[in-house]
Amino acid sequence: DGIPSIDDPTFLKVANERRLADREPVIALELGGTPRAYPIRYFMVHEIVNDSVNGIPVAVTFCPLCNSAMVFDARVGSRALEFGVSGNLRNSDMVMYDRQTESWWQQAIGEGIVGGYAGRTLKQLPSWMESWADFKSRNPEGIVLNAPRRNFNYGYNPYVNYDSSARPFLYDGTLPPNGIDPMERVVRVGDNAWPMTRLTAEKTVTEAGITLSHVGEQASALDTGNIAKGRSVGTLRVRDAQGHDVPHDVMFAFAFQAFFPDG
């Protein structure tokens, strides 16, 4: 808890939010009811938001060292869990813990790795990262996470130029093969991944029963010191043949190699 999770989130109406720049990335969560946006600027400080949406307890998570933004159903069976940041890293990825049993959970795969829930897996829910402008344009009646602390320097990226560095920070595992840049963003669906460079060039790819679309403008949260001024990395949407949003993650290639070595 040296990195404090947000356990009692409060929200603003989209129309009342004045601090976010249009290009800033947010995690969009649309599970029915009122759509919610969780700005990445807050995850640079807190990494986990424990929330409840339509009666479902959820853990909204972001690991900056892996660029991994994932939302989980926070229940194991009928038991609702609350998550905190353990302070440990494995393959540069955040290790969460639940406050009910103190089991440890690997954020990038949602899997229990130590303790009573070792071997259990959290259900990932459909969510995606997009710009604040895109979210508020689509959801003018939506809500957005309010600043957890007053007069705090949210919006600052402590990992300046991280996503253009030669290799990942605090990682000594196997790097991707075949000349793949370890800091390349890849879109992971299950144990398959598509390089962002391909999606940027082709815009739409339909394979393996899903359609991946590269749309919109979105600042990288891991480029400049000011998140809003980061270079554009665009937005990815992943949908199935029926047009439903599919759970996915936009992570760095080294993290995909580490957690999905046979992917």
N, C-alpha and C positions, 0 to 999 in steps of 0.2 A: 504493500500500500504506500510505498514511497512515491509511486505514481498513483494518485488517488482516482479511483473510478467515480463516475457520477451515478449516485444511487437514488436521488430524488429529483429527476429532471423536470424542469419547467419549460414551457413553450410559449412562443409568441405567434400571433397571426402573421402570415406572410406579409401582409400590407404594413405591418408595424415594425418590421425588421429594417434597420437603417445602417447596420455596421458591415454587412457583407458586400464585397465587390461582386459584380456580375460573373466574373470568370472563376470565382472561388469554388473549389470542389465541395460537394456535399454527398452524403450517403442518403439515397432516396429509398423510402420504405412505404409501399402502398399495399397494405394487407386488407383493404376494405376499410370503410369509415374514412376518417380524415387522413390524407397523406401527410407524412412526416419527413422533414429534412434534418439531417444531423451534420452540421458543418465540420469538415476535417480540421479546421483551426482548433477546435476544442479537443480533438483526439490527440493532437501533438502534446497535450499536457496530461490528458486523462486516459486515453486509449480504450476505455470500456464505458459504455452507458448501459445501466440496468434499467429497463423500461417495461411497460405493459401496454400492449396494443390489442384492442378488441378482446380483452380478457386473456391474451396470451403473453406470458412473461417472455421477454426477449433480451438477449445480450447483443448489443451493437458494438462491434469491435473494429479497431484499426491498428495494425502493426506498421509503423513507419519504416522499419528496417527491411521489411519485405513488401511494402506497398499493399498489404493484404487487408481489404475491407470486407468483413463478413458479418452477417446477422444470423444469430442462432435462436431457435426455440430453446428457452432456458430450462425446459423440463426434462427430467430423466424419469420415465414412467409417469407417475402422477405427482412427483415431487418437483416443486419449483426451486431453482437454484439462483443464488446471487453470486456474481463473479467479481473478483478483484485481480489486480496485477501482482504476480508473485515476485517480480523483480528478476526472475531467471529468464535466460534465453536458451533456446536450442535451435541450432542451425540459423541463428540470428532472428528467430521468430519468438514473439512473446509467449511465455508460459503463463496462462491464467490459473487461478485456483477458485474453487467454490467455497463459500463461507459456511456451508452446511456441513461438509465432510472434510474440507481442506485437501481434497483430491486436486491434483494438477492436471491441466488441460492444455493441449497444444492448439494454439489459435488457428494456425494455417489449415488444420485438418479437422478441428472440432473434436478431437479424440482425447479421452482420459489416458494419461500416461503414467501416473503415480497415484497410489491410494485406492480407496474403496471403489472408485469408478474407473479404474484403469481398464482399458479395453472397451469402454462404452463410448458411443459417438453421439454428439448433439446433431439434431436436424438443422441443416442450413436452410434459411428462408430466402426467397427471391428479393434481391436488393441490387442497387447499382450505384456507381459514382457518376455524378454529372455536375454541370455548373449550376450555381445558384440561379442564374438567369433562366436556364432551361426549366429548372424545377418550379420557380415561381410563375413562369409563363404558362406552364401546363396545369399548375395547381394554385390559382389565385386565392382559393379558400383553404389552402393547406396551412400547416403550422410548422414552425422551425424551432429547434432547440435554442433556448435562451442561454446567454453567457453564464456559466456556473459561478464565476467569481466576478465581482465588480472591480473595475479599474485594474484589470490584469492585461498583460500584453499578449492577448490572443491574436492570431494572424501571423505570428513569427514562426519561421521554419528554422529549427536549430541544426538541421542537416543540410546545410547549403551545398549545392552541386552534388548531392549524394547520388541522384539517379543518372548522373553522367560520369561517375567515378569509375576507375579501372576495375575495382572489385568491391564486393560487399564488406561492410563494417562488421567486425567481430565474427567472421565466418571463416572456418578452416576446413570445410567439407569439400566434397567433389564438385568441380565446376561443370557446367554443361558442355557436351561434346560438340564436335563438328563446327567449331568456330562461332558458336552462338554466344553473343555478348551476355555475360552473367547478369548485367543490369538491364537487359531488354525486358520490357513489359510483355507478358504473355497472358492470354485470356484462358483461364482454366475452367473446364466443365468436366466434372468427374476426374478421370485420370488422363484426359486429353487436353492439349494446349495449342493455341494458335498464336503465333508471334504478332505483336501489335504492328510491326512494320508491314506485314502482309495485309492486315486489315486496313491500315491507313492507305495503302495503295489501291486495294480492290474495293474498299467501302462496304461491300456486302459479300459474305461467304455463306453458302448453304451446304453443309456437310454433316454427316453423322446424325441426321434427324433434327438438326437445329439450324437456325439462321443467326449469324453474328453480323451486326450492323455498326459501322463506325460513323457516328453522327455528332454534330454539335461541337462547341468550343468549351474546353475545360483546362484550367491551369494545373500544371504539375505542382503538387504540394511539397515536392522534394527537390526543387530547383533553386530559386532565389530565396533570400532571407525573408522577403515578403511573399507569402503564399499567393496572394492575388496577382503578383507580377510574374509568376512562373510561366515557362514556355507552355504552349498548348500541347496537350496529349490527346485531346478529343474525348468523346464519350462512347462507350460500348454498350449496346443492348443485345441481349441474348434471349431468343424466343424459340419455342417449339413449333411443330407444324400447325398447331391450333392457334398460334399467336400469343401463347401464355409466356410470361417471363420465367426464365430458367435460372435457378441458383448457379452462381459462378463467382469467380474471383479474378481480379487483374493483379497478378503478382509478378515479382521479378523472376527471371529464368533460373537463377541459382536456387531460389526457394522451391520452384517446381522440381528441379533436379533433386533437391535434398529430400523432399517429402513424397515425390512420385518418381522414384528412380526407374521404374518400369513403364512409366507413362509415355 
